Amino acid sequence: MNGCNGRNKEIECKTPYFQTILEMFGPVLFNSMQFRKVTVKVKNMKKLHYSELGLLNTKDMFARAMTEKYAVPAYNFNNMEQIQAIITGCIRSASPVILQVSGSARTYIGATFLPHLVAGARAMVEEMGSPIPVALHLDHGNSLELAKDCIDSGFSSVMIDASHHSFEENTKLSRQVVEYAHAHDVTVEAELGVLAGIEDEVVAEKSSYTRPEEVERFLELTGVDSLAISIGTSHGAHKFKLKPGEEPPPLKFDILEEIERRVPGFPIVLHGASSVMIEHIEKINRFGGAMENTAGIPEEQLRRAAASAVCKVNIDSDGRLAMTAAIRQIFIEKPSEFDPRKYLGPARDELTEMIIHKNTSVLGSAGRY
């Protein structure tokens, strides 16, 4: 392959273009050659600071959100249509935004391609004359190496999720990430407590609530900039096992309030905070889907959280459901349609409207910029 050298089942790339090709298609291309594992090495890759992409870290975003009592939306994306919808929705609602990707989403997009996608999003903001701040965040980073790689490729914020380890191991790994990140003016989020559910590479059968008595010591030992806590949210579209007519259990606001008392003014993050909007579930099922026993976090509980120390709310499943609902409708109503623009376009529009709703009616972030 021009631009790459292969030897001993290792592929060495000298250009970013071929790195992206290998990241996306390497396993398919080389499985037929009986390569057990394809390793991509990139030579002469220039480090990229987030300021070169027009991004900001989350420090000032969170400070303003804490003062004005709202939460900054953190929307996950995996492709072009999603990031276009997120940016358009936040521009139209004048809301700050954190664009976030998991490690697997970064692999899906392509680590080299991702900064160009984000640069396009920032160009949209400038083209539309909007002053909204934009951050790029690693969601649920699971290693120091991944955090470093993201920091060196344009991320302005990273999460290190070592919540499944012991308190000591969580503290140690979080501190290591903080030391590297702060040297590059990148903000760091960590997590105490475990959220149940399945989403991307995050899998946990049971949740464990955050212990407020551990929070102060953890913050002192690590120096992280924000903390994700477990107060009853969970990942995915099936957050609770409910009987027909049964309401989701309330979030543990007593834990949140005790954490606020112990570390006043410190930015708190809620993961697994999708509402699993009933209109999207009904549309998915009406057009051939099978989304049963779904349940999310009621919007009134999220509004209460956003008015407290919670200044970042993660939303992923709701975005997936909105797009899936629109795509399923097109496929059923127009079964002969095969132009991706004709179903991805409406899906993008559906997601845009959902984001405007979230910013305006749930998080309180609309009209802030």
C-alpha positions, 0 to 999 in steps of 0.5 A: 500500500502506497504510504505504508510499509508492512512487515511482521504483521505490523502496518507502519504509516507515514501519513495521517490519511493512511492511518485513517484508512487503516483504523477504519478498514484495517481488520477487514482488509487484512483478515483475508490475509490471515493477519491475527492483529493489525497494528497501526504506527504513525510516524511524524504525526504533529500534536494538535492543541485544541486551541488550534480548532477554536475549542475551549476547555470546560473551566469557564463553561462550568463556572458560568453554569454554576453561577447562573444555575443551569447545566451545560449539555454534553451530547455524544456523536458518532458521525457527521449528521449527529455533529451537524445536528448538535451544533445547529441545535445549540446555535439556534438555542444559543447554548454552550455545548460539549461535543463528546465521543467515547473511545469506541466512537473515536475509533469508529470515526477515525482518530485522524478524521475526528479533528477535521470533523470538529473543525467543520463544526467550529466553522459552522459556528463561525459561519452562522455568527454565533458566540457559543463556546464549544468543547471536545470531550473524551467520554469514559476514557479507560486508560492513561494512554487513551487520555494522552492520545486524545489530549495530543489530538485536539481534545479540550477535556477528557474523562478518566473512568476508573470507577470500577477499580478500588478507591486507591486505584481510581485515585492513582490513575485519575491523578496521572491523567490530571498531571498530563492534562493540566500541563496542556490546559485540558480539563479532567472529569473523573467518576466516583460510584458506578452507574448500571446499564450498557452504552458503548464500552460501559457495562455494569450490571449493578450501580453503587451510589457515590459516597459523599464522605469519599468525595472530599479526599478524592478531589484533594488527592487527584485535582480533577476539575469535575466529578461524575457521581452516581445518584440513580441515573444509568446508561442506555435506554432501559434504565429501570425495570418497571411494571406497567404504569409504574413511575421511575424511582426518584434520583437520590438528591440527598446524596447530591445535596450532601456532596454540595455541602461538603464541596460547595461550588465544585462542578458535578456531572450526571451521566446516563441522563437521557429521558428516553422520550416517549414520542421517539419510542412510540414512533420506533415501535410504530414503524417496525421497532421493538423497544420494550420496557424502556425508561429514562430519567424524568425531565422534571428531575433533570431540571432540578439537578441542573439548578444545583451543582450539576453543571454538565449533563450527558445525553447519548441514548436520546439522540440515538432514539431520535435519529432511529425513529426518523429513519424507521419512518422513512424506511416504512413509508418509502420502502424504495428509498435508497439515497442516504440523504433522504433518511439521514437528512430527516434524522438530523432534523429530528435530532436538531429539534430534540437538542433545542428542546433539551437546552430550552426546557430541561437543562436551562442552557438556552439563551446563555450566549 
